[in-house]
Amino acid sequence: MKFLCALALSMTALSTALAADVYPSKSITMITAFPAGGPTDTNARLLGRGMGDDLGQAIVIDAKPGGGSTIASNYVVQAKPDGYTILYNTSSLLLGKLMYSAAKFDPLTDFVPVARTVGVPLVVAVNPSVPAGDLNALSELAKSKPGELNYASSGTGTIDHLAGALLAKQLGIDMMHVPYKGTAPALIDVAGGRVDLMVATLNTLLPYFRDERLKPLAIASLNRSPLLPDVPTVAESIGVPGFEITAWNGIVAPAGTPQAVVERLNLAVNNVLRDASFIKQYHDSGAEIYGGGSEDYGKYLKSELERWQTVIDDIGIQPQ
């Protein structure tokens, strides 16, 4: 019996080592939950090119949008856990589970974390016609006409939806949520004056700030951004220390993916994140670069899931 147990352990170790030696032997499909051309897709493609160079195999980006990201997540959960189908995820991996009954997975047990990649703070932006120059003025405006102020998001259950709802709660105001199918149409309508405001990522909004199609009121980061030095943080504006909402990205694989494969993917991610040209592109867009080990990312996912569950419960948003 001892011999058989030892043999089994040896075979497991050997198979893991072999997986590391030959992986990857073909292209890898990286699933995203958002449409082509959007910020998440752009991030995935940029990282994918670098990872492909490091791994010696192409990373093929396959967008499967819809269902609050549950379509993409459900797809990867059912994929073979061999490292050839991975998910470029955002906070929607967690929010999709919390907000949609169609999510047939547990984000902590049905996936294995690979690495957290980058994050971008969210910014409160209004159409220039909105007579408010800061959050306090926005609060006064909303209270002067209850229920009339509205905010756009990229969809129900997304981080920008919940960020807007959380902001309204902190300000003690009532705002109507206007969900869109993606960030691009939401931006068009806010810039066009059909919707009053939105809470979106800094990199998405920067071009609109530069040509004054939108006006920034506050940034949801711990410190002011060097790209918007005159824009206060939300914490500064409303006196809520530590108020921070970041749209972060990362990579996960199906549960059961060999540890050696996870480690090789993690190494590729971290090698890209250390590349000077990659760092410059992301810093120029206001992003923060993370990296680190797969265990670090796993702990972060757990803490974020708990955080957003509390936010959803406090705000009173009902899952769909």
N, C-alpha and C positions, 0 to 999 in steps of 0.2 A: 504493500500500500504506500509506504514511504517513497519507494522507488517511483511509483506511478505519479504521486503528487509532485515529486521533484522533476519528473519528465514533463509533466503538464506545465509547470512553472517555466521550465527551460524553453519549451516550445512557444509559450506566450512571449517570453523575452526575445526569442529568435524572430518571431513574426513581427514584433514591434520594431526590432532593429532593421529587419528587411524592409518594412514599410518606410522607414526613414531613409534607407539607402536608395530606394527606387522612386520615392515620391518627390516631385510629381513626374509621371511618365507621359502625361498628356495634358491638354488644356484644362483649366479650372473654370467652372461657371460661377460667377458671383451674382447672386440675385439681389435686386434692389426693389424697394416697395414704392418707389415714386417714378413719375413719368420721365422719359428722356428729355434732357435739356434743362431740368431743374437743378437746384444747388446740390441736392443729395446725389443725383446722377453724375453731376460734374465732379464731385468729390470722389465718388467711387471709381470713375474712369481715371482720374489723376493718380489715385493710389494704385489702382489695378495695373496701370502701365509700369509703375515702378516695381510692384511686386512681381509682375511677369518677367521683368529683366532680372530680378534677383533669383527667381525660381527656375528660370530657363524655360518656362512654358507660358503660353498666352493666358491672360485672365479675360474671359469673355463676360461682358456685362449683360445681364438679362433682366429687364424691368418688368415687374409684375405688380402694377399699382392697383389700388382699390381695397375696399373693405377695411379702411383704417389700418392698412399694412398687413392685415391678417391673411390675405391671399398669398403674399410672398412668404410670410412666416410659416403658414401651414404647408406650403410647398416644400420648404427646406426641411421641416420636421420629418416629412415622409421620404426624403432623399436618402440614398445609401450613405452611411457614415464612413466614407472613405477619403474625404478631403477634396473631392472633385465637385462638390456643390456646397457653397458657403453663402452666408447671408451678410450683406453690408447693411447693418441695421442702424437705426436711430432710436430715440426714446420711444418711437412708435411700437417697437417690439414689446415694451412694457405697457404702454398706454392702450395698444390694441387689445391686449389681454384684459385690461381693467375696464375697457369701454365697450367691447363688442362680444356678444355671445357667440359669434361665428369663430372666435379664436379657440381652436381645438388643441391648445398646447399650453404648457407651463414654461414661461420664459427662463426659469431657473433650472429646471430639470430636463427639459426636452432639447436643450441646446448646451453646447460646451463653449465657454468664452474663449476667444482667440486673443483679441487685443482691443483696447479703446484707442481711437485714432486721433480725432480732432474735435474741437467744440467751438461754437460761435455764440456770443451773447445775443439775447434778443433786445430789440429796441422798440419803444413805443413811438409810432409815427402817425401823424395826422395829415389830412389834406390841408394845404396852405390856407384854404378859406375858413377853416375851423378857428374861431377866435380864442385860442388858448396857446400860451407860450411855454407852459410848464404843467406838471401834473396837478398842482393845486388849482390852477385856472381851469383845467379840464374838469376837475371835480366840481367846481362851482358851476360851470356851464351845464354839466349833466344834471346837477341838482335843481337848476333853474327850469329845466324841461325834462322831467322824469320820463324815462322810456324812449325818448326820441333819439338819443345818441346811439350809434351802432358801430360795431367793429367787425372786420372781415377776418377770416382765417382760411387756411388751406384745407380745412375739412373738420368735421365733427370728431372730437377725440384726439386731435393733434395737439402738439405741445403749444402751438400758438393760440389754439382755441382755449386751452386750459390756462395759459398765461394771461389771456385777456379776461377770463372769468375771475382768476385770482386777483388781478389788478383791480377789477371792479369791486371785489369784496374788500380789498384793503382800503380803497378810497371811499367805500360806503355809497356807491352809486349803482344805478341800474342801466345797463347797456344791452342792446339787442345784438345777439350773435348772428352773423351772416356767413354761413359756411360755403366754401367754394370747393371745386375739385382741383386742388393744386394751388400753389402760391402765385403763379403767373396771372391767372384771371382775377385773383383777389387784389393784386397790385394794380392791375389796370383800372379796376373800379374805384379803389381808394384814390389813386392819382387823378382819376377822372371826376372825382367829387360825388360819385354815386353812393359811396360809403365813407363815413367820417374818419375812421382810423383803423390801424391794425398793429399787431405786435409780431414782428418777424425778425429774422436773423440780420445781423449787421451787414454781412457780405451781400445779402440780397437787396438791402435798402440803400447801400452807399451810392450807387449811381443815381438814385432818385433824390437823394439829399444834395448831391453835387450840382444837379441841374434844377434844384428847387421845385421839383414836382411833388415832393413830400417834405414835411417838417419834423425833425426829431424832437421829442420832448424829454425822454429819459432812456437810459440804458440799464438793462437788468444784469449788470455785472458788479463785482465787489469794488472795482476801481474804474475810474473813467478810462475810456479808450483813447489812445494817442491819435486815432483816426478821427475822433469827435471830441477833442479836448474841452470844448465849451458846453458839452451836453452832460448834465449831472446824472449820477446813478439814481435808480429808483429809491434806493435806501436814503440817499441824501435828500431827495425830493419830498418824501412822505414820512421820513423818520422811522423806517423799519430796518434796523440793522441786519446785515447778512442777507438781504433780499437778492437772490440770484437765480436766474433762469438761463440755462445754456442749452442750445441745441447740439447735442453731442452725437458722434458717430462711432461705430465700432464694427467688429467682425465676429460672428459666431458661426459655429458649425453644428451639424446634427449630433445629438448625444450618441456616444459610442464611437466617435471618431478617435482613432488611435492617438495616444498622447504624443508619440513621436511626430505624427503629422501636425498636430496642434502646435507643437514646439517649432516645427519648421515654418509654418505659416506665421507664427508670432515673430520669429526671427526676421522673416521677409518684411513684415509690417514695420518693425522697429528700424530695420536698415533703411527703408524708404523715408521714415519720419526723421532720420538723422541726416538726410541728404540736404545740402545747402540750398539747392534750387527749389526743392519742395518746401523747405522752411520759409523761404522768401515769399513764394506764392501765397502761402497761407497767412503769414504775418501781414502781408499787404492787404489781405481781405479782412483783417481783424480777428483771425482765428487763433486759438490756442492749441498747441500740439501736445498730445499726451504720451502715447506709447506705454511701455511697461509690460509686466507679465500677464499671463492669462488669469492667474489667480487674483491679481489686483482688479482686473476687469470684472471678474465674477463677484467680488465683494462690492464693487461699485454698482453693478446691476441690482444686487439685493437691496442696497441702501436706497437706490432711486425708486425701485418698485414700492418700497415701504413709504417713501416720501410722497409719491404721487397718489397712492391709495389714500393717504391722509388728506391730501389736497382735494381729491374728488369727493371724499366723504364730507369734508368741511363745506365745500361749495354747494354740495347737494345735487351734483350732476348724476343723472341716472344712466346706467349702461344701456346700450341698444341691442 
